[in-house]
């Protein structure tokens, strides 16, 4: 292969994804629908509480991205480093995890911010411009986590 070409930085700033909202809603509804089949009696209502709290948390943090620790945007620098910008305005450098998932309708970016801190950014096809999503998938497949040393 030829010499390394300098790639321009790639800014990933996903918008609200209706597919993601439907996914969160339907999976939590399915979980809530299974609980009565457990025949737990009066505990049934108590078992619905964690499912409802999980749905609210996922909707607020991941779908709507209103929490201060929600990811607003991710910048993939030309040198291979990643910068995460949070809703609070804070920025942190991160490493892309090899657990990143790439398909046509969905890209799940898994980041390591430290030894124990990890963040995930699911990017559905309806949340990003099709050309930008194509460039992200292509660049992830060609470069991916190759430049990132694992601890």
N, C-alpha and C positions, 0 to 999 in steps of 0.2 A: 504494500500500500504506500501511497505517496506521503510526503511530509504532512505534518499536522496543519490543518487549516484552522484559522481562528474563527470560531463560531460566535455569532452575536449573542448577547445575553437573551434569555427567554423568560419573559414575565408571565406567570400563570396567575390569573386573577379570576377565579370562577364566579359565575353569577348564581342566582337562585336556580336550583335544579328541581323541576317538577317530578322527574323520575325518582330522584333521591327522596323527596318528600313522600311520594307514593310508596316507595320501598320501606321507609321507616314506618309509615302508618300501617301498611299491610302486614309486615312482620310482627309488629306489636299487637295488632288485632288478632292475628293467628295465635300468638302466645296467650292472649287473654281468652280466646275461644277454647283453648285446650284445658284451662284451669278448672272449669266446672266438671269436666270429665274425670278429674282426679277424685271427685266425691269427698272432698275434704270437709264438708259440712260448713260450720261457721268460719273456718279458716279460709274459705274460698275468697271472701272479701279481702282478707289480709294478704292473700297471695296476689291479688290484682294490684295492690299498691306498688310493689316494685316494678311491675310491668308498666304501669301508668307513669311512674317517676322516670323510668328509662326512656319512654317515648317523649316525655316533656324535655328531658335533658338532651337527647339526640336532636330533637327538633330545634331547640334553642341554640345549642352549641354548634352542631354540624350542618344542619339544613339552613337555618336563618343566619347563622354566624353573628349573633348579637352579644355573646359573652366576650369579656375582655381577653380571654385566652384562646379565642377562636382564631383560626388562620384566615387572614384577609387576602394575602397574596404570597407567592413564592417566586423568587428570582433565581434562575439557574445561570450563574456567571459563566463567561467564556472559558475560565480556567477550571471549571468543573465544580466549584463550590456552590452551595445553596444558601440563600438568605431567606428566612421566614419573617414576614411582617404580620404581627398580630393586630387584632382590632384595637387594642389598647395603644397602639403606636410603637410598641417595643419591637425591636428587630434582633434576631439571633441567627448565628451561623449554625447550620445543621449538616449532617451527613445523610445521604440517601441510603436506606437499608436495602439489602439484597431481597427482602421480602416484598418489594414493590410489585404490584400486579398490573399487567398490561393486557387489555383486550380492546376490541373496537368500540363497544359502547361505554366502557368504564376503564379508568386508570386510577389505581389507588397508590398514592405516594406515601411511603412510610419513611419517617425521618427519625434520626437519633440526635437528640440535643445534648446529651451527656451520657453518663454511665447508666442511669436509670430512667431518664426522661425520654419519652417517645411521643411523637405526634403523627397523626394520619390525616391526609387530605384526599378524600374521594372526589374524583372529577368525572362526572357523568357527561355523556356526549352533548346534552342540551345545556350544559353550564358553561361551555367554552365555544369560541368560534371554531368551526370545523377545520379550517386551515391551521390554526394554532394547535388544536388537539392532534392533528396529523403530525405536525412538526415535533410535538412533545413525544408522541409514541415512537416516531422514527429515531429521534435522538436518544431516547431511553434504550431502544433496542441496540443501537450502534455503540453508544458510550456506556449507558447504564451506570453501574456502580464500579466499573473497571478502575477508575482513578482513586477510589476511596479505600484506603487500607482499613482492614477490620482490626478491632482491638484484640 
